[in-house]
Amino acid sequence: MEIASGKIRDITPDKLIIEVPYTNIERACLRKYSEVLIGLPDNRKISPEQRRKAYALIEEISIWSGYEPIEVTKETTKMQFLLQKDCIKFEMFSLSNCSITTAREYITFLIDFIIKNNIPTKRPLLPLCEDINKYVYACLMNKVCAVCGKPAQLHHVERIGMGRNRNTINHLNMLVLPLCGIHHIECHGMPQYEFNEKHHLVPIKLTAEIGKKYNLSNKNLEVKIWNDLN
């Protein structure tokens, strides 16, 4: 893959007009270039709120690791974050002037790290998250309550009961949330939309991967032929 830099000359309702200076016409003809991949960097800078969130999470990891200096934890986690990213260019970033997108992805990485390693925190993670869908998914996969971080049960947004047998129905693609016993009871005591709005949660569809975490049988995770045809 060859990388070339260009500039956006115009933005229309349905396309970008991009100009890329290029002089090696023989190579272009030899390689029969016909398509390109375009990276669009976010030029918006990290917000003060994002910076506060990032440092709060770094502090939690630093304390868990044995009071490692925050600066050391910050640089270590930044390196780990970059190593797991599928990016063309490996570039270190700064929390003083990185893009909003980089800050968002880094904060999501820190939260995932805390959840996967069962790191105790002084504050709930939910108010610190930037990507609610990825946060809920990480909580589901690690069986922690998306509201408070305690051990979680699987809550079905489409309530099971009233003639529906949880042992025989197909759970795949049903909307779910990971909730502890207390928040599970709270959720069942009010309309689902009120609970979602109160805690700023977004349910996600149950996948086979999530189902296996909660010991759902293969029968419960089968995709019905009728659903496939409709």
N, C-alpha and C positions, 0 to 999 in steps of 0.2 A: 504494500500500500504506500502510495506517495502522498505526502501532505503538502498542500498549498494554501496560502493565506489570501483572503480577499476582503472586500468591503461590500456592505449592503448599500446599494445605490437608491433603491426605492422599495416601499412597502405598499402593496395594493390589498384590496379586500380578500384576494384569493391566492396571492403569491408574493415571493420575495425576489427582487431583481438584484443579483449578485455579480460583481465584477471581480475576476481573479486574474491578475497578471501572470502570464505563462509564456515562456520563450522556447522550451524544449519540444517543439512540434514533432520532431522525428520520434521521440520517445512516446508521445501521446498516440501517434499513428501506429507505432510498433505494438504497443500494449492494448490498442483498440479501446481506449477509454470511452465509455458510453454513459456511465452513471457515477454519481458522486455522493459521498456522505458529508453532511454539513453539520459542524458543531456550532451552536449558537450560545456564546458565553453570556451569562447574566451580569450586566454591568451595574446593577443595583447593589449597594453596599449593605453589609450586615447591619441590622437594627440594634439599638441599645437593648431592647427586650431580648433579642436572640443572644446577644453577648452575655446578658445576665443569666439566661437559662443555661448556656454552655458552661459557664464558670460554676454554677450551682451543681451541675452534674459532675463536673471534673472534681469538685471538692468532695462529693460523696464517694467517688471512686478512690480518691487519694486517701481518705480516712479508712476505707475498707482495706486498702493495700498495706496499711500499717503506717499511716501518716507520712507517706511519701510526699516530698515537696510538690505543691500544686503545679509548678512549672514543669517538673519532670513528668508528672502524670499527663499534663496537657500535651507535651511533645510526643510522649509514648502513644497516647490514644490517637493523636493526629496521624502518626505514622501507620498505626494499625488500620485506621480508617482509609487511608490512601491505598494501602496494600490490598484491601478487599474490594476496592472500586475497580470497575472495568472501564478504565479510561486510557485514552491514547497517550496522553502526556502526564508524567508523574511530577507534579509540582506541589511543593509545600505551600501552605497558606497561613495567613495570620488572622486571628480573631479581631484584629483592629480594623482590617479593611477588606476581608474576603467578601464574596458575593452572598446575597441573600440565599441563593440556591445551595451553595456550599455549606453555609451555616445551618440551613434546614437539614441537609443530609447528615452533617456531622452530629447534630443534636439527636437525630433519629438513631444514629449509630451508637451514641453514648447510652441512650435509653435501652436499646436492645442489649448492649453489653451488661448493663445493670440487671436487667430482667433475667438474662440467660445465666448469669453468675449468682443469682439470688442475693444480690448486695442489699443489705438493709439501708434504708434512707430516712433522713429526718423529716422529709416532706413527701407528699404524694407525687408520683411521676406525671399523672395526667395533666396538671396545669403547665408542665414544662414541655410537653410533647409538641412537635411541629406537624407531624403527619399522623392524624388520628387513626387512619386505616391500618398503617403499619404497626402502630402502637397496640391496637386491639388484637391484631394477628399475633404479635409477639407474646402478648398476655395469654392468648388462647393456647399457643404452642408450648408455653411454659406453665400453664395452669395457675396463673395468678390473677386476682381480681383486678379488672381494669379501673375500678374506682379507688381502691385502697391498697392493693398489692398483697393482700392476704391470699392463702390457698383458695383456688376457685373451683366452682362447679360450672357445668355447661348449662347456660340459660338459653332456651329457645324463644326467640321473639314471637314466632308463630306458635302460640301456646299449645303444648301437648296435653291431652286430656279430653274430657267431654266426648268419649267414644273413640278417641284416637289412641292406639296402643304404641308406646314408644319402642317396644320390642319388635314390632312388625313393620312400622312405617319406614319410608325411605327418607333419611335425614339429609342426604346430599343436596347442597345448594339452599338449605334452610338458613334463615338469618339467625345468628347466634351471638352471644356475648359471654365472656368469662366473668362470673360474679361469685363473691364469697357468700356464705350462708346468710349473713345479715343483709347484704345488698340484694341478694336473690329474693328474700322475703319482701324487702322494700319495693322491689320492682313489681312483684306480683300484687302488691297492694295499691297500685295506681296504673293508669293507662301507660302503655309502653312509651308513647311519644313524650309524655311528661317526664318520665324517668330519663329518657335520652337527652331531653333539653336541660334538665336539672344538672346532669353530670357531663354534658357535652360529649356524649358517646355516639358512635355510629356503628351499628351492628354490621357484621360481614357474613358472607355466605360460607357455610360449612363445606370444607373440602375433604377428600378422602384422608389427606394427611392429618387434618385436625381431628377427624372422626376417630382415627386410630389412637390418637393421644388420649381420647376419652373412652377407649375400649368399645367402640361401636363395632358390631359385627359386620362382615362383608355384606351380609344380606341387607343391613340397614344403610349401606353405602352404595347399593346398586342403583344405576340409573335406569328407570323404568322405560321400556320400549315405547309406551304411550307418550311419555314426556319427550322422547327423542323425535317422535313423529309430529309433535305439536309445538 
